[in-house]
Amino acid sequence: MTFTETLHELCRNPPWLEIVANTVNLIAIALATRNSIHTWWTGIAGCALFGWLFFTARLYADVTLQVFFIATSALGWWHWLHHRGRRIERPITRSDPSELFVTIPLGALASIGYGWLLHRFTDAYAPFIDSAVLALSVAAQLLLMRRKLETWIFWFVANTVMVFLFASRELWITAFFYTLFWINAPIGFFRWRRELLGDSLIPSDSSTEPSP
């Protein structure tokens, strides 16, 4: 490989990219676990870096997912700061079971459909598994935007799949970080659940300032 080809390869997939993308994303997820509003802007930065990383690995469904995350993170940031038309913090709540009964089968159908498109029209790696990650992550992100406790269940399942997917592409650093995210999901669930149970003791007309 010539110097020019080596330089092009480094620019296409710089060695620092995987480390920086995962570090920023780890910060964002740690802030989400703490129920902190700052999870959103750090998450946007992390998603932009991940989009670049996954494009180089031909995980195109994950590239699409990062674009979705950037858009919904901006919306989530606004939603957490506004509740019932007022600029107060949105409380943690549980999802209505009927929502989940609709979301899960629709997500499965979307996963199969998008996986087929990737298989048929692109050189995507593991298109159906990659699409399943996309569907699970979309559902988890939408629940996170609305500060629903069940977001952590969806993240737990999605992270389980992603650890093996990224390891199969030899993205070892990313697989390691997603193992940490996998461990973090139940921690986030129980921490949010504790806050939810604590908030249930507070009168419903109380307002709080956004978490630091």
C-alpha positions as CSV (number, residue, x, y, z in Angstrom):
1,M,0.0,0.0,0.0
2,T,1.4,3.4,-1.0
3,F,1.6,6.4,1.3
4,T,-1.3,8.0,-0.5
5,E,-3.5,4.9,-0.2
6,T,-2.5,4.6,3.5
7,L,-3.5,8.3,4.1
8,H,-6.8,7.7,2.3
9,E,-7.5,4.7,4.5
10,L,-6.8,6.6,7.7
11,C,-9.1,9.4,6.7
12,R,-11.8,7.0,5.8
13,N,-11.6,5.1,9.1
14,P,-9.2,6.9,11.5
15,P,-8.0,4.7,14.4
16,W,-9.2,7.2,17.0
17,L,-12.8,7.2,15.7
18,E,-14.0,4.1,17.5
19,I,-12.6,5.1,20.8
20,V,-13.9,8.7,20.7
21,A,-17.4,7.7,19.5
22,N,-17.8,5.1,22.3
23,T,-16.4,7.4,25.0
24,V,-18.8,10.2,24.1
25,N,-21.7,7.8,23.9
26,L,-20.7,6.3,27.3
27,I,-20.9,9.8,28.8
28,A,-24.3,10.3,27.3
29,I,-25.7,7.0,28.5
30,A,-24.3,7.6,32.0
31,L,-26.1,10.9,32.1
32,A,-29.3,9.2,30.9
33,T,-28.9,6.8,33.8
34,R,-28.7,9.8,36.1
35,N,-31.9,11.2,34.5
36,S,-29.8,14.2,33.4
37,I,-31.0,16.6,30.7
38,H,-27.3,16.8,29.4
39,T,-27.7,13.2,28.0
40,W,-29.2,14.8,24.8
41,W,-26.5,17.1,23.5
42,T,-23.7,14.6,24.4
43,G,-25.8,11.9,22.7
44,I,-26.1,14.0,19.5
45,A,-22.3,14.3,19.3
46,G,-21.8,10.6,20.0
47,C,-24.4,9.6,17.3
48,A,-22.6,11.7,14.7
49,L,-19.4,9.9,15.4
50,F,-21.1,6.5,15.4
51,G,-22.7,7.3,12.0
52,W,-19.2,7.8,10.5
53,L,-17.9,4.6,12.2
54,F,-20.8,2.4,11.1
55,F,-20.6,3.6,7.5
56,T,-17.0,2.4,7.3
57,A,-18.1,-1.0,8.6
58,R,-21.0,-1.3,6.1
59,L,-23.6,-1.4,8.9
60,Y,-26.0,0.8,6.9
61,A,-29.0,0.3,9.1
62,D,-27.0,1.6,12.0
63,V,-26.0,4.6,10.0
64,T,-29.7,5.3,9.4
65,L,-30.3,4.7,13.1
66,Q,-27.7,7.4,14.1
67,V,-29.5,10.0,11.8
68,F,-32.7,9.1,13.5
69,F,-31.1,9.4,17.0
70,I,-29.7,12.9,16.2
71,A,-33.2,14.1,15.1
72,T,-35.0,12.5,18.0
73,S,-32.3,13.6,20.5
74,A,-33.1,17.2,19.6
75,L,-36.8,16.5,20.1
76,G,-36.1,14.6,23.3
77,W,-34.2,17.5,24.7
78,W,-37.2,19.7,24.1
79,H,-39.7,17.2,25.5
80,W,-37.7,16.7,28.7
81,L,-37.8,20.5,29.3
82,H,-41.5,20.9,28.5
83,H,-44.4,19.1,30.1
84,R,-48.1,19.9,29.5
85,G,-47.2,23.1,27.7
86,R,-45.1,24.4,30.5
87,R,-41.3,24.7,30.8
88,I,-41.0,22.1,33.6
89,E,-39.3,18.8,33.7
90,R,-41.2,15.8,32.3
91,P,-41.6,13.2,35.0
92,I,-40.6,9.5,34.6
93,T,-43.8,7.4,33.9
94,R,-44.7,3.9,32.8
95,S,-45.8,2.9,29.3
96,D,-49.4,1.9,28.7
97,P,-49.4,-1.9,28.0
98,S,-51.6,-1.3,24.9
99,E,-48.8,0.9,23.4
100,L,-46.3,-1.9,23.8
101,F,-48.6,-4.5,22.3
102,V,-48.7,-2.3,19.1
103,T,-45.1,-1.3,19.1
104,I,-43.6,-4.8,19.3
105,P,-45.3,-6.4,16.3
106,L,-44.9,-3.2,14.2
107,G,-41.2,-3.1,15.1
108,A,-40.8,-6.8,14.0
109,L,-42.5,-6.1,10.7
110,A,-40.4,-3.0,10.1
111,S,-37.2,-5.0,11.0
112,I,-38.0,-7.7,8.5
113,G,-39.0,-5.2,5.7
114,Y,-35.9,-3.0,6.1
115,G,-33.7,-6.1,6.4
116,W,-35.0,-7.4,3.1
117,L,-34.3,-4.0,1.4
118,L,-30.7,-4.0,2.7
119,H,-30.2,-7.6,1.6
120,R,-31.7,-7.0,-1.8
121,F,-30.2,-3.6,-2.7
122,T,-27.0,-3.1,-0.7
123,D,-23.8,-4.9,0.3
124,A,-24.8,-4.6,4.0
125,Y,-23.4,-7.0,6.5
126,A,-26.0,-9.2,8.4
127,P,-28.9,-7.0,7.2
128,F,-31.7,-8.7,9.1
129,I,-29.8,-8.6,12.4
130,D,-28.7,-5.0,11.8
131,S,-32.4,-4.1,11.1
132,A,-33.5,-5.8,14.3
133,V,-31.1,-3.6,16.2
134,L,-32.5,-0.6,14.4
135,A,-36.1,-1.5,15.3
136,L,-35.3,-2.2,18.9
137,S,-33.3,1.0,19.2
138,V,-36.0,3.1,17.6
139,A,-38.5,1.8,20.1
140,A,-36.1,2.4,23.0
141,Q,-35.3,6.0,21.8
142,L,-39.0,6.9,21.5
143,L,-39.6,5.7,25.0
144,L,-36.6,7.6,26.3
145,M,-37.8,10.8,24.6
146,R,-41.0,10.4,26.6
147,R,-39.1,9.4,29.8
148,K,-40.8,6.0,30.0
149,L,-39.3,3.5,32.4
150,E,-39.5,0.7,29.8
151,T,-36.9,2.3,27.6
152,W,-34.3,0.4,29.6
153,I,-35.8,-3.0,28.8
154,F,-35.6,-2.2,25.1
155,W,-32.0,-0.9,25.4
156,F,-31.1,-4.1,27.3
157,V,-32.4,-6.3,24.4
158,A,-30.9,-4.1,21.7
159,N,-27.5,-4.0,23.4
160,T,-27.4,-7.8,23.8
161,V,-27.7,-8.1,20.0
162,M,-25.3,-5.3,19.3
163,V,-22.5,-6.8,21.4
164,F,-22.4,-9.9,19.1
165,L,-23.0,-7.9,15.9
166,F,-20.1,-5.5,16.5
167,A,-17.8,-8.3,17.7
168,S,-18.5,-10.2,14.4
169,R,-17.3,-7.1,12.5
170,E,-14.2,-7.0,14.7
171,L,-15.2,-3.7,16.2
172,W,-13.8,-4.9,19.5
173,I,-13.7,-1.6,21.2
174,T,-17.3,-0.9,20.3
175,A,-18.3,-4.4,21.4
176,F,-16.6,-3.8,24.7
177,F,-18.4,-0.5,25.3
178,Y,-21.7,-2.0,24.4
179,T,-21.1,-4.7,27.0
180,L,-20.8,-1.8,29.5
181,F,-24.1,-0.3,28.0
182,W,-25.7,-3.8,28.4
183,I,-24.7,-3.8,32.1
184,N,-25.9,-0.2,32.5
185,A,-29.4,-0.9,31.2
186,P,-30.7,-2.7,34.3
187,I,-28.9,-0.1,36.5
188,G,-30.8,2.6,34.6
189,F,-34.1,0.7,35.0
190,F,-33.8,0.3,38.7
191,R,-32.6,3.8,39.3
192,W,-35.4,5.3,37.2
193,R,-37.9,2.9,39.0
194,R,-36.7,4.2,42.4
195,E,-37.2,7.8,41.2
196,L,-40.6,6.9,39.8
197,L,-41.7,5.4,43.1
198,G,-40.3,8.4,44.9
199,D,-42.1,10.8,42.6
200,S,-45.4,9.0,43.2
201,L,-45.3,10.3,46.8
202,I,-45.1,13.9,45.6
203,P,-48.3,15.8,44.8
204,S,-49.1,15.7,41.0
205,D,-49.1,19.5,40.7
206,S,-45.5,19.8,41.9
207,S,-42.9,20.9,39.4
208,T,-39.1,20.3,39.5
209,E,-36.2,21.9,37.8
210,P,-34.3,19.8,35.2
211,S,-31.6,17.5,36.6
212,P,-28.1,19.0,36.5
